Amino acid sequence: MIRKHVSLLVLILILSAFAANFKPPVPAQALPTGWRTLTGVLPAHADIAFGWKISPDSHYVVFIADSEVDGRNELYSALLTGTMPIKLNPPLVVGGRVQRFAITADNQYVLYIADQEVDNREELYRVPITGGQAVKLNGPLVSGGNVTEVRVDPDNVRVVYKADQQVNDVLEIYSVPLAGGTPVKLNATLVAGGDVSAFEIDPISNRVVYTADQEVDGRYEIYGVPIASGTVVKLNPPGSRDTYNFKINPTLQVVVFSARPSGLNNEYLYMNATAGGLLTTLNPPLASTQNVFGYQVSPDGARVVYNITTMTSTLSVQQGNLYSVLIGGGAPTLLTTAADSGFGVYGANFYITSDSQRVIYRYQKNATSSPVLESVSMSGSNRATLYSQGSDEPIYHLNVSPNGQWVVYNTYPSFQMHSVPTTGGTAVGLGNGFDPKTTPDSSRVMYTTNQLSDDYDLCTQQIFSGGTRNLSRVGDEAQVVRSAISPDGQSIVFEVEYLSAGTELRVSDGGEAPFVFYTYLPVVQK
C-alpha cells in the first residue's frame, strides 16, 4: 500500500489546541452507527506492537504500545463499549518493556511477559483485564534467565511457561497456579545440551505435551505430563527422532505428530494418546524418497489430512499428494489426483471446512498443467475446480467462510476478489481488495481497498456481491493497516495509521461510517 503525502496540518493543529487546554479525561463521542475510537490518535512516535487480541467474550481489546515513551512498550486494555484504554502494567524499570501477552479463557486476566523489575530480565505476570495489581507468577530466575513463552490452562486453574529458570540458556517448562504460588517443573531431567522446544496444553486431559532433546542431545522426541506435574511419558516410537511439531486433537485426548523412525530417514505420521498407550502409524509404508510433509487434524477430530511428498533428486521436495485417514488409523484415502513428483499441493497449505466435510487446496499436476484451486470431499469424491490460474493471476490470498460454504480469494497482481461455493459453481466478482476475510455469520466479506476513494479504507460487502459499506472513511494521509472481528461477530476492531501522526485503534459496529471525520485526543487511564 502506498501512503499519500497530503498534509495533516489541520488535524495536528486541532489536536495541539485541544492538548493545550486539556484537563480531565473527556469520554470519546459515541456515534449512532459506524466507528468510534478506542485509543484516540497516538503520538507520532507510537506503534501498536504485535497486533492486538480481542477477549473471548468480545468485551475487551488488549494491546501493547509505546504511547507514552518512544520504545517503551506497555500493556493496555480497552472496553469495546468504553471510552479510554487502561494501562495494565505498573511502572517499568528504565529500559523495560512488555514483550507479549495472553488473555485467560474466562476473560478475567491478562498474562504478560516483561522486564518489569530488572532490565533484560523477562518475567511472567498476571493482572486483571480491568486493571489492578500485577502479580509475578514465575519462580526466581538464575542470572541471565528469562521467561520466553506462556500458555493458559483453558480451565483457568494453572499457567504453563517456558524459561531458563534454573540454568541459564537451558529452557524448561513450569506450571504454576493462576492465583499464584510455587511453580513446579514439568519436564524430566535434561541431558547436557538439552532443551524443551515446543509445548501445548491438551484442554481435555489437562496434560502438557512437549518436544525436547531430553534424553540425547539433538534428538528431539515428544512427551506428555500432567499439568500439575507427575510422571513423564514418552509418546513417540522407541529410537525415533526429529519430532519438532505436533497437533493436539480438538475433541479427543490424542496428539498427532511426525517423526523419523529408528533406522530410517523418512518423516512418518503418528497418533498417540496424550497419556500414551495408543501409538499408531497413520501413513502407509513410504518409499525411501517419500516423506510426510504437512498435516492437519479435522475440526471434528475424526480424521487427519496429510501430504506425502516424493523427492525428484537429492533435494527436498515440498509439494505432494493429499491423503485422509481416520484418527485411529486405517486405510488412507487419496484426495488429490496423483501429481507428478515435485508437484501437487504445498505442505500443509490446505484448508478443511468447519464441518470437516471438504478440503480446499491449491494444486498443480505437472509442469505443463495450470495451477488450480480445488475442493474435494473427505472421501475423495465430488472434486470441483474453483479457480484455474491460466498463464497469470495466481491466487494471492484465500479465506474459507466459517460455515464452510464459501471460498473467498483474490489474485495477484490485480488483487481482484471473488467468492465461490466450496462445492463448485460460478465465481462472483467482488472488486479490488486486500486481505479478504469472512464475517463469523458467513454473510459478508471484509477487506481493505482504495477503490471507493483514494484512501485505503476498511469495507464489507455481501459474500455474493453487493451492499458495500465503508466502515472507516479514514480521510487524507491515513490508511487501515490491520483488522479483526470479535468472536461474537458484533464488533470489528481496526488500526488506522497516519502519515504525520501515530496510529489509532477504532471499533466498528459494521455499519456505514459517517462522512463527518471525528478526532480524539489520546487518553490513557492509569
NUBA-169403 format. One line per 5 residues: number of its first residue (from 1); their letters; for each residue x, z, y of C-alpha. Coordinates in pm, whole numbers. Example, Ala and Ser with C-alpha at 12.3 -4.5 7.8 and 13.67 -1.06 7.14 Angstrom:
BEGIN
1	AS	1230,780,-450 ~ 1367,714,-106 $
This chain:
BEGIN
1	MIRKH	0,0,0 ~ 124,-81,347 ~ 59,165,625 ~ -46,26,958 ~ 163,104,1263 $
6	VSLLV	-102,182,1525 ~ -52,495,1731 ~ -237,820,1659 ~ -171,938,2014 ~ -536,1018,2085 $
11	LILIL	-570,1226,1770 ~ -244,1411,1835 ~ -347,1489,2195 ~ -680,1626,2076 ~ -511,1847,1819 $
16	SAFAA	-244,1963,2065 ~ -505,2061,2325 ~ -705,2246,2062 ~ -396,2432,1938 ~ -302,2544,2286 $
21	NFKPP	-631,2732,2325 ~ -678,2830,1960 ~ -771,3192,1895 ~ -963,3292,1577 ~ -1025,3052,1289 $
26	VPAQA	-1320,2823,1354 ~ -1514,2700,1048 ~ -1494,2327,993 ~ -1812,2142,1086 ~ -2025,2067,781 $
31	LPTGW	-2164,1717,755 ~ -2514,1647,621 ~ -2365,1379,394 ~ -2023,1229,331 ~ -1697,1420,353 $
36	RTLTG	-1573,1745,502 ~ -1219,1871,543 ~ -1066,2131,314 ~ -732,2180,490 ~ -752,2018,829 $
41	VLPAH	-472,1776,920 ~ -149,1945,814 ~ 166,1926,1029 ~ 370,1607,1020 ~ 639,1767,800 $
46	ADIAF	393,1888,538 ~ 334,1741,195 ~ 88,1843,-74 ~ 327,1869,-368 ~ 246,1769,-726 $
51	GWKIS	-115,1676,-651 ~ -387,1939,-691 ~ -623,2082,-951 ~ -995,2147,-934 ~ -1106,2463,-1115 $
56	PDSHY	-1304,2413,-1440 ~ -1621,2543,-1271 ~ -1578,2290,-984 ~ -1577,2565,-719 ~ -1214,2561,-603 $
61	VVFIA	-928,2324,-542 ~ -578,2470,-581 ~ -269,2304,-435 ~ 93,2355,-331 ~ 203,2256,20 $
66	DSEVD	478,2327,272 ~ 220,2358,550 ~ 390,2643,738 ~ 764,2579,695 ~ 913,2242,605 $
71	GRNEL	1033,2254,243 ~ 881,2596,166 ~ 614,2509,-88 ~ 342,2773,-112 ~ 22,2810,-312 $
76	YSALL	-330,2776,-170 ~ -689,2769,-290 ~ -994,2638,-106 ~ -1361,2665,-189 ~ -1516,2321,-211 $
81	TGTMP	-1804,2464,-8 ~ -1582,2680,215 ~ -1416,2637,548 ~ -1044,2705,514 ~ -774,2745,247 $
86	IKLNP	-636,3083,142 ~ -267,3140,74 ~ -229,3296,-270 ~ 138,3391,-290 ~ 287,3682,-93 $
91	PLVVG	582,3619,142 ~ 865,3435,-33 ~ 1234,3517,-22 ~ 1439,3289,204 ~ 1481,2964,13 $
96	GRVQR	1194,3047,-224 ~ 912,2811,-315 ~ 625,2776,-560 ~ 708,2522,-830 ~ 397,2480,-1049 $
101	FAITA	69,2647,-1138 ~ -222,2664,-1385 ~ -583,2783,-1350 ~ -730,3013,-1615 ~ -1027,2882,-1815 $
106	DNQYV	-1259,3148,-1667 ~ -1170,3029,-1312 ~ -1066,3381,-1210 ~ -689,3350,-1177 ~ -407,3115,-1089 $
111	LYIAD	-78,3147,-1276 ~ 222,3019,-1086 ~ 599,2992,-1118 ~ 809,3065,-809 ~ 1142,3204,-697 $
116	QEVDN	940,3457,-501 ~ 1168,3762,-506 ~ 1516,3616,-561 ~ 1619,3266,-454 ~ 1666,3037,-756 $
121	REELY	1520,3294,-999 ~ 1188,3142,-1102 ~ 936,3391,-1241 ~ 573,3391,-1354 ~ 293,3550,-1152 $
126	RVPIT	-85,3592,-1174 ~ -306,3603,-866 ~ -686,3592,-818 ~ -806,3245,-722 ~ -986,3407,-428 $
131	GGQAV	-663,3573,-308 ~ -527,3921,-365 ~ -235,4098,-525 ~ 13,3886,-721 ~ 130,4043,-1050 $
136	KLNGP	452,3945,-1226 ~ 396,3865,-1595 ~ 739,3778,-1736 ~ 989,4031,-1859 ~ 1326,4097,-1689 $
141	LVSGG	1539,3783,-1679 ~ 1906,3758,-1766 ~ 2134,3645,-1483 ~ 2065,3274,-1433 ~ 1741,3290,-1630 $
146	NVTEV	1416,3120,-1522 ~ 1060,3069,-1638 ~ 1010,2695,-1683 ~ 660,2640,-1830 ~ 332,2825,-1882 $
151	RVDPD	17,2776,-2093 ~ -309,2967,-2055 ~ -496,3108,-2356 ~ -845,2947,-2350 ~ -988,3294,-2429 $
156	NVRVV	-825,3432,-2112 ~ -654,3710,-2307 ~ -289,3605,-2322 ~ -41,3377,-2147 ~ 244,3192,-2317 $
161	YKADQ	553,3093,-2121 ~ 895,2938,-2184 ~ 1205,3093,-2032 ~ 1572,3162,-2084 ~ 1481,3528,-2052 $
166	QVNDV	1734,3694,-2282 ~ 2022,3443,-2292 ~ 2098,3208,-2005 ~ 2024,2844,-2092 ~ 1859,2937,-2424 $
171	LEIYS	1489,2853,-2383 ~ 1244,3056,-2592 ~ 869,3124,-2581 ~ 700,3453,-2497 ~ 345,3584,-2497 $
176	VPLAG	209,3843,-2254 ~ -141,3979,-2182 ~ -308,3807,-1888 ~ -377,4153,-1750 ~ -3,4226,-1757 $
181	GTPVK	211,4422,-1997 ~ 515,4387,-2220 ~ 597,4029,-2326 ~ 677,3954,-2692 ~ 899,3673,-2815 $
186	LNATL	713,3428,-3042 ~ 984,3206,-3190 ~ 1216,3321,-3467 ~ 1585,3378,-3401 ~ 1750,3055,-3293 $
191	VAGGD	2069,2911,-3436 ~ 2361,2889,-3193 ~ 2284,2600,-2959 ~ 1912,2604,-3047 ~ 1621,2582,-2801 $
196	VSAFE	1244,2569,-2804 ~ 1138,2224,-2688 ~ 758,2178,-2665 ~ 476,2427,-2723 ~ 95,2435,-2709 $
201	IDPIS	-183,2682,-2788 ~ -435,2599,-3063 ~ -761,2707,-2895 ~ -943,2757,-3226 ~ -694,2958,-3431 $
206	NRVVY	-525,3137,-3138 ~ -190,3028,-3271 ~ 102,2875,-3083 ~ 259,2556,-3218 ~ 612,2477,-3103 $
211	TADQE	906,2249,-3178 ~ 1265,2374,-3181 ~ 1607,2324,-3334 ~ 1560,2676,-3467 ~ 1750,2658,-3796 $
216	VDGRY	2003,2376,-3747 ~ 2136,2279,-3405 ~ 1997,1937,-3314 ~ 1741,1927,-3599 ~ 1402,1966,-3433 $
221	EIYGV	1121,2098,-3653 ~ 767,2224,-3593 ~ 641,2582,-3634 ~ 325,2789,-3593 ~ 294,3157,-3498 $
226	PIASG	8,3392,-3393 ~ -29,3406,-3016 ~ 30,3783,-3010 ~ 340,3741,-3237 ~ 376,3758,-3613 $
231	TVVKL	517,3556,-3899 ~ 655,3215,-3802 ~ 553,2934,-4040 ~ 735,2601,-4066 ~ 483,2313,-4064 $
236	NPPGS	698,2004,-4134 ~ 821,1886,-4478 ~ 1143,2055,-4601 ~ 1451,1881,-4467 ~ 1262,1657,-4225 $
241	RDTYN	1382,1626,-3867 ~ 1320,1475,-3524 ~ 979,1633,-3460 ~ 964,1608,-3082 ~ 591,1571,-3019 $
246	FKINP	263,1673,-3176 ~ -111,1678,-3103 ~ -344,1967,-3181 ~ -683,1869,-3322 ~ -962,1948,-3070 $
251	TLQVV	-1214,2063,-3334 ~ -1010,2184,-3635 ~ -721,2428,-3681 ~ -476,2149,-3760 ~ -190,1969,-3590 $
256	VFSAR	-71,1608,-3621 ~ 299,1528,-3576 ~ 566,1272,-3654 ~ 894,1343,-3830 ~ 1171,1171,-4026 $
261	PSGLN	1152,1271,-4395 ~ 1463,1404,-4564 ~ 1696,1115,-4653 ~ 1501,856,-4452 ~ 1534,717,-4101 $
266	NEYLY	1165,619,-4064 ~ 919,807,-3847 ~ 628,925,-4066 ~ 299,1083,-3956 ~ 183,1419,-4093 $
271	MNATA	-103,1666,-4065 ~ -90,2039,-4135 ~ -296,2345,-4058 ~ -154,2537,-3761 ~ -117,2827,-4007 $
276	GGLLT	44,2598,-4268 ~ -67,2510,-4619 ~ -232,2169,-4564 ~ 70,1940,-4525 ~ -47,1579,-4569 $
281	TLNPP	119,1244,-4508 ~ -120,1024,-4310 ~ 51,684,-4325 ~ 124,471,-4636 ~ 485,429,-4757 $
286	LASTQ	690,242,-4497 ~ 947,-32,-4535 ~ 1296,54,-4411 ~ 1228,-143,-4091 ~ 897,31,-4010 $
291	NVFGY	810,338,-3802 ~ 504,522,-3683 ~ 535,488,-3306 ~ 244,634,-3112 ~ -72,810,-3231 $
296	QVSPD	-389,982,-3105 ~ -649,1215,-3256 ~ -1011,1107,-3203 ~ -1220,1328,-2969 ~ -1434,1449,-3262 $
301	GARVV	-1119,1544,-3454 ~ -1225,1342,-3759 ~ -967,1063,-3753 ~ -618,971,-3636 ~ -530,630,-3490 $
306	YNITT	-163,538,-3516 ~ 72,245,-3461 ~ 314,108,-3720 ~ 593,-100,-3566 ~ 835,-329,-3752 $
311	MTSTL	1186,-395,-3627 ~ 1294,-758,-3596 ~ 1665,-668,-3579 ~ 1876,-359,-3535 ~ 1694,-298,-3205 $
316	SVQQG	1398,-60,-3187 ~ 1055,-224,-3156 ~ 773,-54,-2969 ~ 480,-287,-3049 ~ 290,-298,-3374 $
321	NLYSV	-43,-275,-3558 ~ -302,-1,-3523 ~ -446,190,-3818 ~ -717,453,-3852 ~ -719,729,-4116 $
326	LIGGG	-926,1038,-4184 ~ -766,1359,-4054 ~ -734,1482,-4415 ~ -559,1165,-4527 ~ -662,878,-4750 $
331	APTLL	-652,501,-4736 ~ -583,377,-4382 ~ -788,104,-4213 ~ -613,-178,-4024 ~ -778,-201,-3682 $
336	TTAAD	-591,-491,-3523 ~ -540,-840,-3652 ~ -197,-831,-3816 ~ 57,-924,-3549 ~ 399,-1079,-3593 $
341	SGFGV	698,-843,-3592 ~ 773,-731,-3237 ~ 416,-797,-3118 ~ 82,-621,-3132 ~ -6,-301,-2941 $
346	YGANF	248,-99,-2745 ~ 296,254,-2882 ~ 6,488,-2808 ~ -117,261,-2527 ~ -475,254,-2654 $
351	YITSD	-799,438,-2583 ~ -1052,598,-2817 ~ -1405,615,-2678 ~ -1556,960,-2622 ~ -1799,911,-2912 $
356	SQRVI	-1500,838,-3142 ~ -1658,507,-3247 ~ -1430,244,-3093 ~ -1067,180,-2994 ~ -969,-27,-2688 $
361	YRYQK	-620,-175,-2664 ~ -404,-449,-2512 ~ -272,-682,-2783 ~ -63,-994,-2835 ~ -48,-1155,-3179 $
366	NATSS	274,-1357,-3136 ~ 495,-1537,-2885 ~ 261,-1835,-2850 ~ -65,-1643,-2805 ~ -201,-1493,-2484 $
371	PVLES	-226,-1116,-2437 ~ -584,-991,-2464 ~ -782,-673,-2413 ~ -972,-596,-2733 ~ -1217,-342,-2869 $
376	VSMSG	-1284,-262,-3235 ~ -1485,-6,-3431 ~ -1308,272,-3623 ~ -1394,85,-3943 ~ -1205,-223,-3822 $
381	SNRAT	-1524,-426,-3773 ~ -1708,-569,-3472 ~ -1388,-668,-3293 ~ -1452,-802,-2942 ~ -1226,-967,-2684 $
386	LYSQG	-1293,-805,-2347 ~ -1039,-1000,-2141 ~ -797,-1284,-2209 ~ -497,-1291,-1980 ~ -409,-1657,-1995 $
391	SDEPI	-91,-1751,-1811 ~ -118,-1494,-1533 ~ -306,-1186,-1407 ~ -207,-922,-1664 ~ -411,-601,-1672 $
396	YHLNV	-261,-352,-1430 ~ -485,-50,-1492 ~ -784,24,-1711 ~ -1029,310,-1748 ~ -1287,381,-2019 $
401	SPNGQ	-1608,541,-1896 ~ -1683,896,-2012 ~ -1986,778,-2210 ~ -1770,523,-2393 ~ -1993,232,-2292 $
406	WVVYN	-1781,56,-2029 ~ -1423,-54,-1966 ~ -1316,-94,-1603 ~ -990,-278,-1537 ~ -801,-450,-1261 $
411	TYPSF	-542,-725,-1283 ~ -211,-793,-1111 ~ -121,-924,-853 ~ -473,-982,-720 ~ -597,-630,-808 $
416	QMHSV	-940,-773,-885 ~ -1157,-520,-1067 ~ -1402,-590,-1347 ~ -1633,-392,-1573 ~ -1731,-498,-1924 $
421	PTTGG	-1917,-324,-2209 ~ -1684,-178,-2474 ~ -1868,-377,-2741 ~ -1805,-703,-2556 ~ -2004,-920,-2319 $
426	TAVGL	-1973,-1083,-1980 ~ -1736,-909,-1739 ~ -1874,-824,-1395 ~ -1652,-865,-1088 ~ -1622,-556,-870 $
431	GNGFD	-1391,-690,-600 ~ -1042,-584,-498 ~ -930,-226,-560 ~ -662,11,-682 ~ -674,281,-949 $
436	PKTTP	-1035,237,-1060 ~ -1189,535,-1240 ~ -1543,601,-1358 ~ -1756,892,-1240 ~ -1847,1157,-1503 $
441	DSSRV	-2200,1020,-1537 ~ -2051,672,-1601 ~ -2274,517,-1336 ~ -2021,435,-1064 ~ -1660,321,-1019 $
446	MYTTN	-1434,496,-768 ~ -1134,310,-625 ~ -917,261,-317 ~ -940,-63,-121 ~ -870,-216,219 $
451	QLSDD	-1131,-487,176 ~ -1410,-312,368 ~ -1186,-257,669 ~ -816,-281,742 ~ -775,77,618 $
456	YDLCT	-718,198,263 ~ -1046,381,207 ~ -1192,554,-96 ~ -1504,372,-217 ~ -1750,369,-503 $
461	QQIFS	-1994,116,-637 ~ -2226,83,-933 ~ -2046,11,-1259 ~ -2241,-312,-1296 ~ -2161,-405,-930 $
466	GGTRN	-2341,-342,-603 ~ -2433,-38,-397 ~ -2088,0,-238 ~ -2021,321,-45 ~ -1724,404,178 $
471	LSRVG	-1652,772,113 ~ -1364,823,356 ~ -1360,596,668 ~ -1007,714,740 ~ -959,519,1063 $
476	DEAQV	-637,373,1201 ~ -295,485,1075 ~ -433,663,770 ~ -491,591,402 ~ -632,760,94 $
481	VRSAI	-346,820,-148 ~ -494,1034,-429 ~ -839,1133,-552 ~ -1001,1342,-826 ~ -1359,1400,-940 $
486	SPDGQ	-1473,1758,-1006 ~ -1561,1844,-1368 ~ -1931,1876,-1282 ~ -1926,1534,-1116 ~ -2074,1668,-792 $
491	SIVFE	-1765,1653,-568 ~ -1474,1419,-504 ~ -1152,1561,-363 ~ -918,1314,-197 ~ -597,1320,4 $
496	VEYLS	-560,1132,330 ~ -211,1054,452 ~ -148,996,825 ~ 141,793,959 ~ 211,1008,1266 $
501	AGTEL	79,1338,1129 ~ 76,1513,794 ~ -176,1495,513 ~ -528,1629,466 ~ -746,1723,171 $
506	RVSDG	-1111,1632,201 ~ -1411,1676,-25 ~ -1695,1425,-51 ~ -2041,1462,-197 ~ -2028,1095,-300 $
511	GEAPF	-2237,981,-6 ~ -2151,722,258 ~ -1908,865,512 ~ -2037,880,872 ~ -1896,645,1133 $
516	VFYTY	-1809,940,1360 ~ -1448,1046,1299 ~ -1416,1426,1287 ~ -1085,1601,1348 ~ -992,1952,1244 $
521	LPVVQ	-709,2186,1327 ~ -512,2312,1026 ~ -634,2661,947 ~ -493,2892,680 ~ -634,3233,599 $
526	K	-371,3479,479 $
